[in-house]
Amino acid sequence: MALAVRFWCLFPVGRSAAWGLRLPAGAAGSRGQRVPWRLGASEAMGNSGTFKRSLLFSALSYLGFETYQVISQAVLVHAAAKVFEIEEVLEQADYLYESGETEKLYQLLTQYKESEDAELLWRLARASRDVAQLSGTSEEEKKFLVYEALEYAKRALEKNESSCAAHKWYAICIGDVGDYEGIKAKIANAYIIKEHFETSVSLISFAEMPWYQRRIAKVLFATPPGSTYEEALGYFHRAEQVDPNFYSKNLLLLGKTYLKLHNKKLAAFWLTKAKDYPAHTEEDKQIQTEAAQLLRGFSDKN
């Protein structure tokens, strides 16, 4: 509006300022008077109103565009700040995970449980599952956390169906829930687990390979219909070749799979590696114990 007023001041149009041209004295039909092309009062006022409306419309359009630009810039700044915040949280989460700070990681991520970021949600699913495995977690809390993990994994998948990690953790969490829902549900879920695991593998990229290596054994050992121990063994070895000793569970499952295939020599080799693996998490400690028990079974039979 202020812009329209400034424009209007430049062009004062009114009865006292009606426009006309004065002819030189002596011109035909004149005595130095204005020509009779003078605007009538009603015509001047009519043109004045049209001009004012045009200026006002132009000013408002300009102001509207300026407002749009300001709002757009504010939205972009807010979005950028939000992305930066999420990236910081993810970096902190990965550091805590690698450091074995399971409970601190869970506390950090639960502050963002309403997030719509798939990368954050699948990490939260993993954290819930890891807390469930802690020795200090009661059975009631463990069950709650297992179902909570599945819900977070499901939301991650809904937010980004192209996330291999979301498919992987959804499959793993379904397997965990099966422990509470009976053998029939576990068998039925085996097909879903296999489907999501295969999707995860098909989507996986080189950058995400470590996450695949860390949990591939856990999924495959369920041996869903259509899989064999020989197939599982191939996956375990492939993961181990890419990054030796990357995950204690993979060492244990190599040993257990060789036991299923009645190869005690190689079973003992991999179980010993699992028993001697440095424990960083509660799961590592559990794996050490299980491997030691299996090895004692060898000694007892001999």
N, C-alpha and C positions, 0 to 999 in steps of 0.2 A: 504493500500500500504506500509506503514511504517513497518507493521508486516511482510509482505512478504520480504522486504529488509533485516530485521534482520534475518529471517530464511535463506535467501540466503547467508549471510555472514558466516554462520556456515558451509556451504557446498560449498566451492569454487570449481567450476568445470570448467576447461578450458584446453587449450593445454599444458600449462606449469605445470599443476598439474594433469595430467592424471595418473590414478591409475595403479599400477602393483606390483608384488611381487618379491623380490630378493631371489634367492635360495642360500643356503650356498655354499662356495667354495668347489669344489671337488664333488659336486653332479653330478649325471650322466647327461652328455650333457650340463654341465655348467661350467663356470669359475668365479663364484661369480657375475654373471650378472643377470639382470632382466629377468624374463621369457617372452617369446614372447606373453603373453596374454594382452599386452599393448593395450589400446583402441586407435583406429584410430581417427584421428582428426575429421572426419565427424561424426563418431559414438558418440564421446564425445560431440560434439556440438549438435547432435540430442537429446541425452539424457538430455543435459543441458536445452534445450528449453522445453522439456516435463516436466522436474522437476520444472522449473520456472513457467510454466503455472499452474501446479498442486498447487504449493504453493500460487500463486496469487489467484487462484479460492478459495482455502481454506480461505485465508485472507479476501477476499471480502465477502465470505459467513459469516464468523465470524463477520465482521464489519456490514454486513446487519442485522444480528440477534441482535447485540448490538443496532443498530439504531432503530430496531423494538421495542426492550424493552424500550428504552428511550422514544419513541413516545407514546407507550402504557401507560407508567407510567404518561406521561404528560396529556394524554387524561383522564385517571382515576382521576387525581388530579383536572383537570378542571371540570369534571362532578361532582365530590364530592363538589367542591366549589359552583357550580351552584345549586345543591340540597340544600346545606346549606343556600344559599341566599334565595331560594324560601321558605324554612321552616321559616326563620326569617321574611320574608314578611307576611306569613300566620299568624304567631303569632301576629305580629303588627296589622294585619287586624282584627283578632278576638278580640283583646283588644279594638280597636277603635269601633268595632261594639257593644260590650257589654257596652261600655262607652257612646253610643249614639252619637258619633262623625261622623255623616253621611258624611258631606262634606270632612273632613280630610281623611276619609276612601276611598272615591271616588278618591280624589287626589293621594293618595298613590297607589291605584291599577291601575289607568290609566297609570301610568309609566310603567306598565308591560302588557299592553293590547295586545302586540304581542306575549305574552307567549304561550307556547303549553301545559301548565300545567292545567289540568282540575279543580283541586282544587282552583287554583287562578281565573280561568275564571268564574266559577259559583259564586264565591264571588263577582267578578266584576259585574256580571249580577244583583245580589242582590243589590249591592251598587248603580248601575245606577237606578234601580227601586226605591230605597229609596230616592234618590235625587229628582226623579220625583215627589214624594209625598210631598216634602217640600212646605210650604206655599209661600215661596218666588220664587218658580219656575214658570215661565210664561207658558202659555198653549202650546206655540210653543216649548219651551225647554222640557216640559213634554213629548210631543209626540215624540220628537227626542230621549229622554232618554229611553222611553218605548220600542221603536224599537231597540235601541242600546242594551238594556238589553237582548232582545230576541236573538240578534245576538251573544252576548257573551255566553248565555246559550246554544245556538245551537253548538257553537264551543267547549264548554266544553263537550257536549254529543258526539261530533265527536272524541274528544281526548280520552274519556274513557266512553264507553257504559255501563260499570259496575258500574258507579258512581250513587248511588241513589240520591245524592244531585243534580247532573246534570239533571237527569230525572225530579225531583221535580221542579227545578227552570225553566226548559224549559216549563213544563206544566203551571206554574204560569204566566210566561211571555207571553205565547200564550193567556191566559185568558185576560191579560192586553191589548194586541194588539187588541183583539176583540172589545174593546170599540171604536176603531177608524175605524173598518171595517164593521160595520153594523150587523144587527141581524142574517142574513143568515150565515155570516162567523162565528159568535159567536156560533151558533148552530152546525155548521159543526166542529168547533174547540173543541166542548164539548167532542166529541168522542176521539180526540187526547189527550186532557187533561186527560181524564179518563184512557186511555191506559198508558200514561207516569206516572201518579200517581200510578197506580197499579204496574207498573214495579219498581217504586221507593220503594214501600212498600215491594215488594218481595226481593229487594236487600238490604234492610236496615239492619244495624247491630246495636248491642247495643250501640257501641261508637257513632253512628250517630243519635241515638234516639232523642236528643234534637232538632236537625234541623227538624226532622219529626214533632215533637210536635208543633213547632213554626208556621208551615205553613199548617198543614193538614186541618185545618178548612177553610182556604181561598180557597183551591182547592175544597173541598167537597161541600161548600155552593153553588157553581155554579149549583149543582144538575143536572148533565148531564143525558141524556136519560138512563133509566134503573135504576137510583138511586131514593131513596125516602127520605123524611124528617126523617122518622124513622131510616133509615140506617145512614144518616148523624149524627143524634143525638147520635147514638151508638158510632160513631168515636169520636165525640166531648167529650163525657163522658169518653171514654177510655183514651184519651190524658190527660184529666183533672185528672183522677185517678193516672196516672203515675207520673205527676208532677203538683200539684195544683197551679193555678194562674200563669202558665208559660208564658201565652201570652194573652194580653188584647182582641185580636180579637176573641179568642176562647170563652171567657166569653160573648162577645157581640153576637156571633153567636148561642150560646146556648140559650140566651134569645130570639133571633129572630126566632129560629127554634121552640121553644115552642109557640111563637105567631102564627106561621103557623099551629101548631097542636092545637090551641085554648086552651092552658093551660096558662091562664094569671097569676096564682099564681107563678108558676115556672119561667115564663118569667120575672116577676118583680124581682124575687130573683136574677137571673143571670144578668139582666140589671143593677141592683143596684151595683153588684160586678164590672161590667165593668166601671160604672160611677166613682166608688171610686178607681179604679186601679191607682197606681202612674204612672204619665206620664214621660217616658224617651225619647220618640221619637215623631216626628210629627204625626205619625200614632196613637200613644196612645192618643194624644190630640183629634184627630178627632173621635176616638172611644168614648172617654168620652162625647163629644158633642152629638154624635148620640144616645148614650144610654140615656142621659138626656132628649133629645127630645122625645124619645119613652116613657119614664116614664111619661113625662108631658102629653102625649097623654092619658095615663091611667087615670090621674087625671081629665082631661077635660071631659072624657066620664063618669066618676063617678060623 
